[in-house]
């Protein structure tokens, strides 16, 4: 059975601590659902754009956004298809992460099938490669990676998946398990084409399945894409150690992988914290706030105006009845988000301040 070789360095410990701290903040900040939805949508757009851009897709971030929103964009047919495919992959790993425990080859091949559908010839879609491949540096033509023989691929995958599902494998931290999966699967290079996108999606699935979905706010693909040289160098530093994958020390790769995730989540943590402050939800309520779209509009209005009476708040929600507005206000009062000053119809509503 495959067993990864690495040490828990101070850098890995520091990065995982930062990830855990960011996770805690993101999952427990009083952020309203509409912001959550926007965060998730933005993360999907960034994941799809940068995940395909790494592999040479020429569509811009804005074109990707428009395409995912159903608008027509002008670009190479292949580029458009890659974006559509990777959006389907994002949906797929979300579904797979909520299904059976453990990992198997069919998950990997299904991710690959969705990744390269209508891009590569049918016989190579969701099928392990049956030829030898080499990875060359685009400018110089220099061979930078020579994956194992295609004959070894099924056995190497089986060996790795046995470890990933084993009790020994489960004893490793989920972040490290995702990083190990990322490196090992890229190195095995199971398919003729589409390996990078398939493997990054599989590694993300590991995070989702093992409690690190972090509200689906993050996109490690963006970081990889923006610093592609470091991404490839992190692989190369391990690849050059020995031809035997099982004997390679993954410490430097895991330092890189955990740092990428820590940087990405810290950015999100600060944004979440800022949004929570901007929304004036500076209250100690003991749990995460869940607001409806109507309630959010009321809170935002009060944040901007400082206070309001019922007449003002009815104008904020002109399409609903006064009783409905009153129910929303009562709910916000009960959650400790608002305070009511006075008891008559001229009573003022204000945001509660932190104590």
C-alpha positions as a Markdown table, in Angstrom:
| # | Residue | x | y | z |
|---|---|---|---|---|
| 1 | Unk | 0.0 | 0.0 | 0.0 |
| 2 | Unk | 1.2 | 3.5 | -0.9 |
| 3 | Unk | 2.3 | 5.5 | 2.1 |
| 4 | Unk | 3.2 | 9.2 | 1.7 |
| 5 | Unk | 6.6 | 10.4 | 3.0 |
| 6 | Unk | 6.7 | 13.8 | 4.6 |
| 7 | Unk | 7.4 | 15.6 | 7.9 |
| 8 | Unk | 5.1 | 18.1 | 9.7 |
| 9 | Unk | 7.4 | 21.1 | 9.4 |
| 10 | Unk | 7.0 | 24.3 | 11.3 |
| 11 | Unk | 5.8 | 25.9 | 8.0 |
| 12 | Unk | 3.1 | 23.3 | 7.5 |
| 13 | Unk | 2.0 | 23.7 | 11.2 |
| 14 | Unk | 1.8 | 27.5 | 10.8 |
| 15 | Unk | -0.2 | 27.2 | 7.5 |
| 16 | Unk | -2.7 | 24.7 | 8.9 |
| 17 | Unk | -3.1 | 26.9 | 12.0 |
| 18 | Unk | -3.9 | 29.9 | 9.8 |
| 19 | Unk | -6.3 | 27.7 | 7.7 |
| 20 | Unk | -8.1 | 26.6 | 10.9 |
| 21 | Unk | -8.4 | 30.2 | 12.2 |
| 22 | Unk | -9.7 | 31.4 | 8.9 |
| 23 | Unk | -12.2 | 28.6 | 8.7 |
| 24 | Unk | -13.5 | 29.4 | 12.2 |
| 25 | Unk | -14.0 | 33.1 | 11.3 |
| 26 | Unk | -15.6 | 32.4 | 7.9 |
| 27 | Unk | -18.0 | 29.8 | 9.3 |
| 28 | Unk | -19.1 | 31.8 | 12.3 |
| 29 | Unk | -19.1 | 35.4 | 11.2 |
| 30 | Unk | -22.5 | 37.1 | 11.1 |
| 31 | Unk | -22.7 | 37.3 | 7.3 |
| 32 | Unk | -26.1 | 37.5 | 5.7 |
| 33 | Unk | -27.2 | 34.9 | 3.1 |
| 34 | Unk | -27.2 | 37.2 | 0.1 |
| 35 | Unk | -23.6 | 37.9 | 0.7 |
| 36 | Unk | -22.9 | 34.1 | 1.1 |
| 37 | Unk | -24.6 | 33.5 | -2.3 |
| 38 | Unk | -22.5 | 36.2 | -4.0 |
| 39 | Unk | -19.3 | 34.8 | -2.4 |
| 40 | Unk | -20.2 | 31.3 | -3.6 |
| 41 | Unk | -21.0 | 32.5 | -7.1 |
| 42 | Unk | -17.8 | 34.5 | -7.3 |
| 43 | Unk | -15.8 | 31.5 | -6.1 |
| 44 | Unk | -17.3 | 29.3 | -8.8 |
| 45 | Unk | -16.6 | 31.9 | -11.5 |
| 46 | Unk | -13.0 | 32.2 | -10.3 |
| 47 | Unk | -12.5 | 28.5 | -10.1 |
| 48 | Unk | -13.9 | 27.8 | -13.6 |
| 49 | Unk | -11.9 | 30.7 | -15.1 |
| 50 | Unk | -8.6 | 30.1 | -13.5 |
| 51 | Unk | -8.9 | 26.3 | -13.6 |
| 52 | Unk | -9.2 | 26.4 | -17.4 |
| 53 | Unk | -6.9 | 29.4 | -17.9 |
| 54 | Unk | -4.0 | 27.4 | -16.3 |
| 55 | Unk | -4.4 | 24.9 | -19.2 |
| 56 | Unk | -4.3 | 27.7 | -21.9 |
| 57 | Unk | -8.0 | 28.8 | -22.2 |
| 58 | Unk | -8.1 | 32.3 | -23.6 |
| 59 | Unk | -11.5 | 33.5 | -22.3 |
| 60 | Unk | -11.3 | 36.4 | -19.8 |
| 61 | Unk | -12.8 | 36.3 | -16.4 |
| 62 | Unk | -15.6 | 38.6 | -17.6 |
| 63 | Unk | -16.3 | 36.3 | -20.5 |
| 64 | Unk | -16.4 | 33.3 | -18.2 |
| 65 | Unk | -18.8 | 35.1 | -15.9 |
| 66 | Unk | -21.1 | 36.0 | -18.8 |
| 67 | Unk | -21.0 | 32.5 | -20.2 |
| 68 | Unk | -21.9 | 31.0 | -16.8 |
| 69 | Unk | -24.8 | 33.4 | -16.6 |
| 70 | Unk | -26.2 | 32.1 | -19.9 |
| 71 | Unk | -25.0 | 34.9 | -22.1 |
| 72 | Unk | -23.3 | 34.4 | -25.5 |
| 73 | Unk | -19.6 | 35.1 | -25.8 |
| 74 | Unk | -17.3 | 35.0 | -28.7 |
| 75 | Unk | -14.3 | 32.8 | -28.4 |
| 76 | Unk | -12.8 | 29.5 | -29.6 |
| 77 | Unk | -15.3 | 26.7 | -29.5 |
| 78 | Unk | -12.9 | 24.7 | -27.4 |
| 79 | Unk | -12.5 | 27.5 | -24.9 |
| 80 | Unk | -16.2 | 27.9 | -24.5 |
| 81 | Unk | -16.7 | 24.1 | -24.1 |
| 82 | Unk | -13.9 | 23.9 | -21.5 |
| 83 | Unk | -15.7 | 26.5 | -19.4 |
| 84 | Unk | -19.0 | 24.8 | -19.7 |
| 85 | Unk | -17.4 | 21.5 | -18.8 |
| 86 | Unk | -15.6 | 22.8 | -15.7 |
| 87 | Unk | -18.8 | 24.4 | -14.4 |
| 88 | Unk | -20.3 | 21.0 | -14.6 |
| 89 | Unk | -17.3 | 19.5 | -12.8 |
| 90 | Unk | -17.8 | 22.0 | -9.9 |
| 91 | Unk | -21.4 | 20.8 | -9.6 |
| 92 | Unk | -20.3 | 17.2 | -9.8 |
| 93 | Unk | -17.8 | 17.4 | -7.0 |
| 94 | Unk | -20.4 | 19.1 | -4.9 |
| 95 | Unk | -22.7 | 16.2 | -5.5 |
| 96 | Unk | -20.0 | 13.6 | -5.0 |
| 97 | Unk | -18.9 | 15.1 | -1.7 |
| 98 | Unk | -22.4 | 14.5 | -0.2 |
| 99 | Unk | -22.6 | 10.9 | -1.4 |
| 100 | Unk | -20.9 | 7.7 | -0.1 |
| 101 | Unk | -17.9 | 7.9 | 2.1 |
| 102 | Unk | -14.5 | 7.1 | 0.7 |
| 103 | Unk | -13.0 | 7.4 | -2.7 |
| 104 | Unk | -12.9 | 5.2 | -5.8 |
| 105 | Unk | -11.7 | 5.2 | -9.4 |
| 106 | Unk | -15.2 | 5.8 | -10.8 |
| 107 | Unk | -15.3 | 9.2 | -9.1 |
| 108 | Unk | -12.0 | 10.2 | -10.8 |
| 109 | Unk | -13.0 | 8.9 | -14.2 |
| 110 | Unk | -16.4 | 10.7 | -13.9 |
| 111 | Unk | -14.7 | 14.0 | -13.1 |
| 112 | Unk | -12.5 | 13.4 | -16.1 |
| 113 | Unk | -15.4 | 12.6 | -18.3 |
| 114 | Unk | -17.2 | 15.9 | -17.4 |
| 115 | Unk | -13.9 | 17.8 | -17.8 |
| 116 | Unk | -13.1 | 16.7 | -21.4 |
| 117 | Unk | -16.6 | 16.0 | -22.8 |
| 118 | Unk | -16.8 | 17.2 | -26.4 |
| 119 | Unk | -13.2 | 18.2 | -26.3 |
| 120 | Unk | -11.2 | 15.0 | -26.8 |
| 121 | Unk | -12.1 | 11.9 | -28.9 |
| 122 | Unk | -14.8 | 9.7 | -27.3 |
| 123 | Unk | -12.5 | 6.8 | -26.7 |
| 124 | Unk | -10.3 | 8.9 | -24.4 |
| 125 | Unk | -13.2 | 10.4 | -22.3 |
| 126 | Unk | -13.2 | 9.1 | -18.8 |
| 127 | Unk | -10.7 | 6.4 | -19.8 |
| 128 | Unk | -7.3 | 5.7 | -18.3 |
| 129 | Unk | -4.5 | 6.4 | -20.8 |
| 130 | Unk | -3.2 | 3.5 | -22.9 |
| 131 | Unk | -0.1 | 5.3 | -24.3 |
| 132 | Unk | 3.0 | 6.8 | -22.8 |
| 133 | Unk | 3.0 | 10.6 | -22.5 |
| 134 | Unk | 5.6 | 13.3 | -21.6 |
| 135 | Unk | 5.1 | 16.8 | -20.4 |
| 136 | Unk | 7.2 | 19.4 | -22.3 |
| 137 | Unk | 8.0 | 23.0 | -21.5 |
| 138 | Unk | 6.1 | 25.0 | -24.1 |
| 139 | Unk | 8.8 | 27.4 | -25.0 |
| 140 | Unk | 11.9 | 25.2 | -25.1 |
| 141 | Unk | 10.3 | 21.8 | -25.8 |
| 142 | Unk | 12.3 | 20.4 | -22.8 |
| 143 | Unk | 10.7 | 17.4 | -21.1 |
| 144 | Unk | 9.7 | 18.5 | -17.6 |
| 145 | Unk | 7.7 | 15.5 | -16.5 |
| 146 | Unk | 7.7 | 11.9 | -17.7 |
| 147 | Unk | 4.8 | 10.1 | -16.0 |
| 148 | Unk | 4.8 | 6.4 | -15.2 |
| 149 | Unk | 4.2 | 3.9 | -18.0 |
| 150 | Unk | 0.5 | 3.5 | -18.9 |
| 151 | Unk | 0.8 | -0.1 | -17.8 |
| 152 | Unk | 1.5 | 1.0 | -14.3 |
| 153 | Unk | -1.4 | 3.5 | -14.1 |
| 154 | Unk | -4.2 | 1.2 | -12.9 |
| 155 | Unk | -2.0 | -0.3 | -10.2 |
| 156 | Unk | -0.7 | 3.0 | -9.0 |
| 157 | Unk | -4.2 | 4.4 | -8.7 |
| 158 | Unk | -5.5 | 1.4 | -6.9 |
| 159 | Unk | -2.5 | 1.5 | -4.5 |
| 160 | Unk | -3.1 | 5.2 | -3.7 |
| 161 | Unk | -6.9 | 4.9 | -3.3 |
| 162 | Unk | -6.4 | 1.9 | -0.9 |
| 163 | Unk | -4.2 | 4.3 | 1.2 |
| 164 | Unk | -6.7 | 7.2 | 0.9 |
| 165 | Unk | -9.5 | 4.9 | 2.2 |
| 166 | Unk | -7.4 | 3.2 | 4.9 |
| 167 | Unk | -7.5 | 3.9 | 8.6 |
| 168 | Unk | -3.9 | 4.9 | 8.4 |
| 169 | Unk | -4.7 | 7.3 | 5.5 |
| 170 | Unk | -7.6 | 8.8 | 7.4 |
| 171 | Unk | -5.3 | 9.6 | 10.4 |
| 172 | Unk | -3.6 | 12.3 | 8.3 |
| 173 | Unk | -5.1 | 15.9 | 8.4 |
| 174 | Unk | -7.7 | 16.5 | 5.7 |
| 175 | Unk | -5.8 | 19.4 | 4.3 |
| 176 | Unk | -2.7 | 17.2 | 3.9 |
| 177 | Unk | -4.8 | 14.4 | 2.4 |
| 178 | Unk | -6.1 | 16.8 | -0.3 |
| 179 | Unk | -2.5 | 18.0 | -0.9 |
| 180 | Unk | -1.2 | 14.5 | -1.2 |
| 181 | Unk | -4.0 | 13.5 | -3.6 |
| 182 | Unk | -3.2 | 16.5 | -5.7 |
| 183 | Unk | 0.5 | 15.7 | -6.0 |
| 184 | Unk | 0.2 | 11.9 | -6.4 |
| 185 | Unk | -2.6 | 12.0 | -9.0 |
| 186 | Unk | -0.8 | 14.7 | -11.1 |
| 187 | Unk | 2.3 | 12.6 | -11.0 |
| 188 | Unk | 0.5 | 9.4 | -12.1 |
| 189 | Unk | -1.1 | 11.4 | -14.9 |
| 190 | Unk | -3.9 | 8.9 | -15.4 |
| 191 | Unk | -5.3 | 10.4 | -18.6 |
| 192 | Unk | -4.1 | 11.5 | -22.0 |
| 193 | Unk | -5.5 | 15.0 | -21.5 |
| 194 | Unk | -7.3 | 17.0 | -18.8 |
| 195 | Unk | -5.2 | 15.7 | -15.9 |
| 196 | Unk | -4.7 | 19.1 | -14.2 |
| 197 | Unk | -8.3 | 20.1 | -14.1 |
| 198 | Unk | -9.4 | 16.6 | -13.1 |
| 199 | Unk | -6.9 | 16.3 | -10.3 |
| 200 | Unk | -7.5 | 19.8 | -8.9 |
| 201 | Unk | -11.2 | 19.0 | -8.8 |
| 202 | Unk | -10.6 | 15.6 | -7.1 |
| 203 | Unk | -8.4 | 17.3 | -4.4 |
| 204 | Unk | -11.1 | 19.9 | -3.8 |
| 205 | Unk | -13.6 | 17.1 | -3.4 |
| 206 | Unk | -11.4 | 15.7 | -0.7 |
| 207 | Unk | -11.6 | 19.0 | 1.1 |
| 208 | Unk | -15.4 | 19.2 | 0.7 |
| 209 | Unk | -16.0 | 15.6 | 1.8 |
| 210 | Unk | -13.8 | 16.0 | 4.9 |
| 211 | Unk | -15.3 | 19.1 | 6.5 |
| 212 | Unk | -13.4 | 21.8 | 4.7 |
| 213 | Unk | -16.0 | 23.1 | 2.3 |
| 214 | Unk | -15.7 | 26.5 | 4.1 |
| 215 | Unk | -19.0 | 27.6 | 2.6 |
| 216 | Unk | -17.6 | 27.0 | -0.9 |
| 217 | Unk | -16.1 | 30.5 | -0.7 |
| 218 | Unk | -12.6 | 29.7 | -1.9 |
| 219 | Unk | -10.8 | 29.1 | -5.2 |
| 220 | Unk | -7.2 | 27.7 | -5.0 |
| 221 | Unk | -7.2 | 27.6 | -8.8 |
| 222 | Unk | -6.9 | 31.4 | -8.8 |
| 223 | Unk | -3.7 | 31.3 | -6.7 |
| 224 | Unk | -2.2 | 28.6 | -8.8 |
| 225 | Unk | -3.0 | 30.4 | -12.0 |
| 226 | Unk | -1.7 | 33.8 | -10.9 |
| 227 | Unk | 1.7 | 32.2 | -9.9 |
| 228 | Unk | 2.0 | 29.4 | -12.3 |
| 229 | Unk | 5.8 | 29.3 | -12.1 |
| 230 | Unk | 5.7 | 28.5 | -8.4 |
| 231 | Unk | 3.0 | 25.9 | -8.9 |
| 232 | Unk | 5.0 | 24.0 | -11.4 |
| 233 | Unk | 8.2 | 24.5 | -9.4 |
| 234 | Unk | 6.6 | 23.0 | -6.3 |
| 235 | Unk | 5.9 | 19.8 | -8.3 |
| 236 | Unk | 9.4 | 19.8 | -9.9 |
| 237 | Unk | 11.1 | 20.1 | -6.5 |
| 238 | Unk | 9.6 | 16.8 | -5.5 |
| 239 | Unk | 9.7 | 15.1 | -9.0 |
| 240 | Unk | 13.4 | 15.4 | -9.3 |
| 241 | Unk | 14.2 | 13.5 | -6.1 |
| 242 | Unk | 13.7 | 9.9 | -7.5 |
| 243 | Unk | 11.8 | 8.1 | -10.2 |
| 244 | Unk | 9.9 | 6.0 | -7.6 |
| 245 | Unk | 6.8 | 8.0 | -6.6 |
| 246 | Unk | 6.5 | 6.1 | -3.3 |
| 247 | Unk | 10.0 | 7.2 | -2.2 |
| 248 | Unk | 9.6 | 10.9 | -2.8 |
| 249 | Unk | 9.4 | 13.3 | 0.2 |
| 250 | Unk | 6.3 | 15.5 | -0.2 |
| 251 | Unk | 7.2 | 18.0 | 2.6 |
| 252 | Unk | 8.1 | 20.9 | 0.3 |
| 253 | Unk | 5.0 | 20.3 | -1.8 |
| 254 | Unk | 2.7 | 20.2 | 1.2 |
| 255 | Unk | 4.4 | 23.4 | 2.5 |
| 256 | Unk | 3.5 | 25.0 | -0.8 |
| 257 | Unk | -0.1 | 23.6 | -0.9 |
| 258 | Unk | -1.0 | 24.5 | 2.6 |
| 259 | Unk | 0.4 | 28.0 | 2.1 |
| 260 | Unk | -1.7 | 28.5 | -1.0 |
| 261 | Unk | -4.9 | 27.5 | 0.9 |
| 262 | Unk | -3.9 | 29.6 | 3.9 |
| 263 | Unk | -3.4 | 32.7 | 1.8 |
| 264 | Unk | -6.7 | 32.2 | -0.1 |
| 265 | Unk | -8.7 | 31.7 | 3.1 |
| 266 | Unk | -7.0 | 34.6 | 4.9 |
| 267 | Unk | -8.1 | 36.9 | 2.1 |
| 268 | Unk | -11.7 | 35.6 | 2.4 |
| 269 | Unk | -11.5 | 35.9 | 6.2 |
| 270 | Unk | -10.7 | 39.5 | 6.0 |
| 271 | Unk | -13.4 | 40.2 | 3.5 |
| 272 | Unk | -16.0 | 38.4 | 5.5 |
| 273 | Unk | -14.9 | 40.3 | 8.6 |
| 274 | Unk | -15.2 | 43.6 | 6.7 |
| 275 | Unk | -18.6 | 42.8 | 5.3 |
| 276 | Unk | -19.8 | 41.8 | 8.8 |
| 277 | Unk | -18.6 | 45.2 | 10.1 |
| 278 | Unk | -20.0 | 47.1 | 7.2 |
| 279 | Unk | -23.4 | 45.5 | 7.8 |
| 280 | Unk | -23.2 | 46.9 | 11.4 |
| 281 | Unk | -23.9 | 43.5 | 12.8 |
| 282 | Unk | -21.7 | 44.3 | 15.8 |
| 283 | Unk | -23.7 | 42.3 | 18.2 |
| 284 | Unk | -23.0 | 39.3 | 20.5 |
| 285 | Unk | -25.8 | 37.0 | 19.5 |
| 286 | Unk | -24.0 | 33.7 | 20.1 |
| 287 | Unk | -24.6 | 32.3 | 16.6 |
| 288 | Unk | -24.5 | 33.1 | 12.9 |
| 289 | Unk | -27.2 | 35.5 | 11.7 |
| 290 | Unk | -29.5 | 34.2 | 9.0 |
| 291 | Unk | -31.4 | 37.0 | 7.3 |
| 292 | Unk | -33.9 | 37.0 | 4.5 |
| 293 | Unk | -33.5 | 39.3 | 1.5 |
| 294 | Unk | -36.2 | 41.6 | 3.0 |
| 295 | Unk | -34.5 | 41.7 | 6.4 |
| 296 | Unk | -31.2 | 42.5 | 4.7 |
| 297 | Unk | -32.7 | 45.5 | 3.0 |
| 298 | Unk | -34.0 | 46.7 | 6.4 |
| 299 | Unk | -30.7 | 46.2 | 8.1 |
| 300 | Unk | -28.8 | 48.0 | 5.2 |
| 301 | Unk | -31.2 | 50.9 | 5.3 |
| 302 | Unk | -30.8 | 51.3 | 9.1 |
| 303 | Unk | -27.0 | 51.0 | 8.7 |
| 304 | Unk | -27.0 | 53.9 | 6.3 |
| 305 | Unk | -29.7 | 56.1 | 8.0 |
| 306 | Unk | -28.9 | 55.3 | 11.7 |
| 307 | Unk | -32.6 | 54.9 | 12.6 |
| 308 | Unk | -36.0 | 54.8 | 11.1 |
| 309 | Unk | -39.7 | 54.7 | 12.0 |
| 310 | Unk | -42.3 | 52.3 | 10.5 |
| 311 | Unk | -43.3 | 54.8 | 7.8 |
| 312 | Unk | -39.7 | 54.9 | 6.5 |
| 313 | Unk | -39.3 | 51.1 | 6.6 |
| 314 | Unk | -42.5 | 50.5 | 4.7 |
| 315 | Unk | -41.0 | 52.5 | 1.8 |
| 316 | Unk | -37.9 | 50.2 | 1.9 |
| 317 | Unk | -40.3 | 47.3 | 1.2 |
| 318 | Unk | -43.1 | 48.9 | -0.9 |
| 319 | Unk | -44.3 | 45.5 | -2.3 |
| 320 | Unk | -45.2 | 43.9 | 1.0 |
| 321 | Unk | -47.8 | 44.7 | 3.7 |
| 322 | Unk | -47.2 | 46.6 | 6.9 |
| 323 | Unk | -47.8 | 43.3 | 8.8 |
| 324 | Unk | -45.1 | 41.6 | 6.9 |
| 325 | Unk | -42.6 | 44.4 | 7.6 |
| 326 | Unk | -43.6 | 44.2 | 11.3 |
| 327 | Unk | -43.0 | 40.5 | 11.3 |
| 328 | Unk | -39.5 | 41.0 | 9.8 |
| 329 | Unk | -38.7 | 43.7 | 12.4 |
| 330 | Unk | -39.9 | 41.5 | 15.2 |
| 331 | Unk | -37.7 | 38.7 | 14.0 |
| 332 | Unk | -34.7 | 41.1 | 13.9 |
| 333 | Unk | -35.5 | 42.4 | 17.4 |
| 334 | Unk | -35.6 | 38.8 | 18.7 |
| 335 | Unk | -32.3 | 38.0 | 17.1 |
| 336 | Unk | -30.7 | 41.0 | 18.9 |
| 337 | Unk | -29.9 | 42.8 | 15.6 |
| 338 | Unk | -32.2 | 45.7 | 16.2 |
| 339 | Unk | -33.5 | 47.7 | 19.2 |
| 340 | Unk | -36.8 | 49.5 | 19.4 |
| 341 | Unk | -36.9 | 52.9 | 21.0 |
| 342 | Unk | -40.4 | 54.0 | 22.2 |
| 343 | Unk | -43.7 | 52.2 | 22.0 |
| 344 | Unk | -46.0 | 54.3 | 19.8 |
| 345 | Unk | -46.2 | 54.3 | 16.0 |
| 346 | Unk | -43.5 | 56.8 | 16.1 |
| 347 | Unk | -41.1 | 54.3 | 17.8 |
| 348 | Unk | -37.7 | 54.3 | 16.2 |
| 349 | Unk | -35.8 | 51.2 | 15.1 |
| 350 | Unk | -32.0 | 51.2 | 15.4 |
| 351 | Unk | -29.2 | 48.7 | 15.0 |
| 352 | Unk | -28.1 | 47.2 | 18.2 |
| 353 | Unk | -24.5 | 48.1 | 19.1 |
| 354 | Unk | -21.9 | 45.7 | 20.4 |
| 355 | Unk | -21.3 | 45.6 | 24.1 |
